[in-house]
Amino acid sequence: MPIPESEVSWVEEAKLGLWERLYLPAIIEGLKVTLGHMFSRKITEQYPEEEPKLPANYRGVHRLNRDEPTDEERSGSEKGRVKCVACYMCATACPAHCIDIVSAPAPVEWQKAGREKYPETFVIDELRCIYCGMCEEACPVDAIELTTLYDLTGLSREQMVFDKEKLLSVFDITTKAGTDPIRTRSGKLGPASETPVG
């Protein structure tokens, strides 16, 4: 059914004056936008000269946490034993299958403290990892965490496979620098829900 002519309204082309035909208003408007961008605050970060400001819950390089050292360990050169109990929960939860653990019976002094086993080897392939945080959520003893370290480089694929010693060294570096992940301080809604105080 055709539309009745009484309901049709025709739009007439706007008449351009001399000023609009010279395109000066459009040029002036464009120059205003360009000058505004030239003198406005810059958003681009000049990395690596400027360090980026990462959010508090950023997920970067993994670390294996250590237990609080005992009095005997404090007197020696020990820094505390690995917190991992080799339960394989992180490896099971990992969607990228980048975690490989081999467990062993714990030493006698650890067994006295209630530890049955520990990871003899603990390996994470950082190139396969998608940094989803599932390993961190699955860990029942908070042994594995994602830190705020982001500048991860290596000259070969082998250098990007982090073993237990390298993961523990990341723990030592982050605790010494005071850049512990925010997720270590759990709140009412869970570890990732809280923001840092101060």
Residue, then its C-alpha position, 0 to 999 in steps of 0.5 A: m500500500p503506497i504512502p499518502e502524499s499528505e504524510v510525505s514531507w520533502v526536505e529541501e537542500a540547505k542554501l550555502g552562503l558565501w562564508e560556507r562556500l569558502y569552507l573557512p568554517a570547516i578549516i577553522e574547526g579542523l585547526k581547533v581540533t588539531l591544536g587542541h590535541m597538540f597542547s592537551r595532556k598526552i596519554t601515550e606512555q614512553y616505555p621503557e623510559e616511563e614505567p607503566k602504572l599497572p592495576a593492583n590485580y595485574r597478572g604477570v610472572h608466576r612465583l612459588n611462595r615460601d613458608e615463614p622460615t622457622d627459628e633454625e632456618r632464620s639462624g642459617s642461610e635458609k629462606g623458608r621451604v617451598k609452600c607447595v604441598a604437591c597436590y596437583m590442583c594447579a596443574t589440573a586447573c590449568p587450561a593451557h597445561c603449562i604446569d608440570i609437577v613431580s612430587a616426592p616424600a617430604p624430608v623427615e623434619w618437614q614430616k614432623a611439621g605435618r608435610e607429607k610431600y613436596p614438589e621435587t620439580f615444579v615447572i611452568d612454561e611461561l610461553r604456553c601460559i595464558y595468565c588466567g589465574m586459575c592455578e592461583e585460585a585452585c591452590p589450597v595453600d596459596a603456594i602459587e601466585l601471579t605477580t606484577l612483573y611484566d617484562l618477561t624476556g628470554l633468548s630461547r624457549e628454554q629460558m622461558v620455562f621456569d623451574k622451581e628455583k627460578l619461581l622461588s627467586v621471583f618470590d624473593i625478588t618481589t618480597k624484597a621489592g615490596t611488590d607482593p600481589i594484592r591477592t595475598r590479602s584476602g577479604k570478605l568476597g575473596p582474595a581478588s576483590e580487595t584493593p590495597v589500603g593506603 
